[in-house]
């Protein structure tokens, strides 16, 4: 048992991290054959190791932003995975610059609008992988993913992004074709005689 629950097989494997004392893991016979009990006696090991075998952290839980912050955006059939961290203002989409990837001004404007709105254009590095749909749909997906990543990067900006519609998913999708018709709404030509 760990924190009052039984461990899954994946978690049991994770607890076999190097440096973890063997006496902290105790086999427990029950529903699962490979269930382990962590700190069954309720005491932590003397060397400060815990859980997955790492040292106890004395740092605060706030992000240092050395790692990438992730946000996913969707629009029509497009999906954009946005990775953001503090930096100098580099912006790449599928290993290309935003000017090359979005040659149309409207697409480029849509894609970088959340950065301009929050005035973070020169303060963060952005790497995006976009796939599916067309270029216009990908621009909308990048816009939403970037807004989600910014809201995780700085939670104080979330209310402003929400009220200006950056975090709202555009639910308009292609309507399905109906049987007995030529398309979603279009009918076959009607012949009276």
C-alpha positions as CSV (number, residue, x, y, z in Angstrom):
1,X,0.0,0.0,0.0
2,X,1.2,3.5,-0.9
3,X,-0.7,6.5,0.4
4,X,-3.6,4.2,1.2
5,X,-3.9,2.5,-2.2
6,X,-2.5,-0.6,-3.9
7,X,0.2,-0.2,-6.5
8,X,-0.2,-1.2,-10.1
9,X,2.4,-3.3,-11.9
10,X,3.8,-0.2,-13.6
11,X,4.2,1.5,-10.3
12,X,5.9,-1.5,-8.7
13,X,8.4,-1.4,-11.5
14,X,9.0,2.3,-10.9
15,X,9.8,1.7,-7.3
16,X,12.7,-0.5,-8.2
17,X,14.8,2.7,-8.8
18,X,18.5,2.6,-8.1
19,X,19.4,3.8,-4.6
20,X,16.2,2.7,-3.0
21,X,16.7,0.6,0.1
22,X,15.5,-2.9,-0.2
23,X,13.9,-2.9,3.3
24,X,11.5,-0.2,2.3
25,X,9.8,-2.5,-0.2
26,X,8.0,-5.4,1.4
27,X,6.0,-7.9,-0.5
28,X,2.3,-8.2,0.3
29,X,0.1,-11.2,-0.6
30,X,-3.3,-10.2,-1.7
31,X,-5.3,-9.7,-4.9
32,X,-2.2,-9.1,-7.0
33,X,0.8,-11.4,-6.9
34,X,3.3,-8.6,-7.3
35,X,1.9,-6.0,-4.9
36,X,4.4,-4.1,-2.8
37,X,4.0,-2.2,0.4
38,X,6.1,1.0,0.8
39,X,7.1,2.2,4.3
40,X,4.8,-0.4,5.9
41,X,6.3,0.5,9.3
42,X,5.4,4.2,8.6
43,X,9.0,5.4,8.8
44,X,11.0,7.0,6.0
45,X,14.5,5.6,5.4
46,X,17.3,7.3,7.3
47,X,19.2,8.4,4.1
48,X,16.3,10.7,3.0
49,X,15.2,8.5,0.0
50,X,11.5,8.3,-0.7
51,X,9.0,7.1,-3.2
52,X,10.9,6.7,-6.5
53,X,14.3,6.7,-4.9
54,X,15.2,10.4,-5.2
55,X,16.3,12.9,-2.6
56,X,13.7,14.9,-0.7
57,X,13.4,18.2,-2.4
58,X,13.8,21.4,-0.5
59,X,12.9,23.6,-3.4
60,X,9.5,25.2,-3.8
61,X,7.0,23.6,-6.1
62,X,6.9,26.5,-8.5
63,X,8.3,25.9,-12.0
64,X,11.8,27.2,-12.8
65,X,10.7,27.1,-16.5
66,X,13.9,25.3,-17.6
67,X,11.6,22.5,-18.8
68,X,9.1,22.8,-21.6
69,X,5.5,23.5,-20.9
70,X,3.0,21.7,-23.1
71,X,-0.3,22.8,-24.6
72,X,-2.4,21.0,-27.2
73,X,-4.7,22.9,-29.6
74,X,-7.3,21.6,-32.0
75,X,-9.2,23.2,-34.9
76,X,-11.3,21.3,-37.5
77,X,-9.1,18.2,-38.3
78,X,-5.8,19.8,-37.2
79,X,-3.9,19.1,-34.0
80,X,-1.0,21.3,-32.8
81,X,1.3,20.3,-29.9
82,X,2.9,23.4,-28.5
83,X,6.0,23.4,-26.3
84,X,7.0,26.7,-24.5
85,X,9.7,27.8,-22.2
86,X,11.4,31.1,-21.1
87,X,13.9,32.1,-23.8
88,X,14.7,34.7,-26.5
89,X,11.7,34.6,-28.7
90,X,12.4,31.7,-31.2
91,X,9.2,30.4,-32.8
92,X,9.3,27.3,-35.0
93,X,6.5,25.2,-36.5
94,X,7.5,21.8,-37.9
95,X,11.2,22.9,-37.9
96,X,10.3,26.0,-40.0
97,X,9.9,29.6,-39.0
98,X,6.4,31.1,-38.7
99,X,6.9,33.3,-41.7
100,X,7.8,30.3,-43.9
101,X,5.1,28.0,-42.5
102,X,2.3,30.6,-42.6
103,X,2.9,32.8,-45.7
104,X,-0.6,34.3,-45.5
105,X,-0.8,37.2,-43.0
106,X,-4.2,36.1,-41.6
107,X,-2.8,32.6,-40.7
108,X,0.4,34.1,-39.2
109,X,-1.7,36.6,-37.2
110,X,-3.9,33.9,-35.8
111,X,-1.0,31.7,-34.8
112,X,1.0,34.3,-32.9
113,X,-2.0,36.3,-31.5
114,X,-1.8,34.9,-27.9
115,X,1.9,35.9,-27.7
116,X,1.2,39.4,-28.8
117,X,-1.9,39.7,-26.5
118,X,0.2,38.7,-23.4
119,X,3.3,40.6,-24.6
120,X,5.5,37.5,-24.3
121,X,6.8,37.6,-27.9
122,X,10.5,38.2,-27.0
123,X,10.4,36.3,-23.7
124,X,9.6,32.7,-24.6
125,X,10.8,30.1,-27.0
126,X,8.1,28.1,-28.8
127,X,8.4,24.8,-30.7
128,X,5.3,23.5,-32.4
129,X,4.4,20.3,-34.2
130,X,1.2,20.6,-36.2
131,X,-0.4,17.9,-38.3
132,X,-3.8,17.2,-40.0
133,X,-6.2,19.4,-41.8
134,X,-5.1,22.4,-43.8
135,X,-2.9,25.4,-43.1
136,X,-5.8,27.6,-41.9
137,X,-7.0,24.9,-39.4
138,X,-3.4,24.4,-38.2
139,X,-3.2,28.2,-37.5
140,X,-6.3,27.9,-35.3
141,X,-4.9,24.9,-33.6
142,X,-1.6,26.6,-32.9
143,X,-3.5,29.6,-31.5
144,X,-5.4,27.5,-29.0
145,X,-2.4,25.3,-28.0
146,X,-0.2,28.4,-27.5
147,X,-2.9,30.0,-25.3
148,X,-3.1,26.8,-23.2
149,X,0.7,26.7,-22.8
150,X,0.8,30.4,-21.8
151,X,-1.9,29.8,-19.2
152,X,0.2,27.0,-17.7
153,X,3.4,29.2,-18.0
154,X,1.8,32.1,-16.1
155,X,-1.6,31.2,-14.4
156,X,-2.3,34.9,-13.8
157,X,-2.8,35.4,-17.5
158,X,-5.5,32.7,-17.7
159,X,-8.6,35.0,-16.9
160,X,-7.6,37.5,-19.6
161,X,-7.0,34.7,-22.2
162,X,-10.4,33.2,-21.2
163,X,-12.4,36.4,-21.6
164,X,-10.9,37.1,-25.0
165,X,-11.7,33.7,-26.3
166,X,-8.2,32.2,-26.7
167,X,-9.0,29.2,-24.6
168,X,-12.3,28.4,-26.2
169,X,-12.4,25.4,-28.5
170,X,-13.9,26.3,-31.9
171,X,-16.4,23.4,-32.2
172,X,-17.2,23.9,-35.9
173,X,-16.4,20.7,-37.7
174,X,-17.2,19.3,-41.2
175,X,-20.8,18.1,-41.3
176,X,-21.3,14.5,-42.3
177,X,-22.7,13.4,-45.6
178,X,-26.2,12.0,-45.5
179,X,-27.4,8.9,-47.4
180,X,-29.8,9.7,-50.2
181,X,-28.1,13.0,-50.7
182,X,-25.1,14.3,-52.6
183,X,-23.5,15.9,-49.6
184,X,-24.2,17.2,-46.1
185,X,-27.0,19.5,-47.3
186,X,-26.9,19.2,-51.1
187,X,-29.5,16.9,-52.7
188,X,-29.4,15.0,-55.9
189,X,-31.0,16.8,-58.9
190,X,-34.7,16.4,-58.8
191,X,-36.4,15.3,-62.1
192,X,-40.2,15.8,-62.2
193,X,-40.9,13.6,-65.2
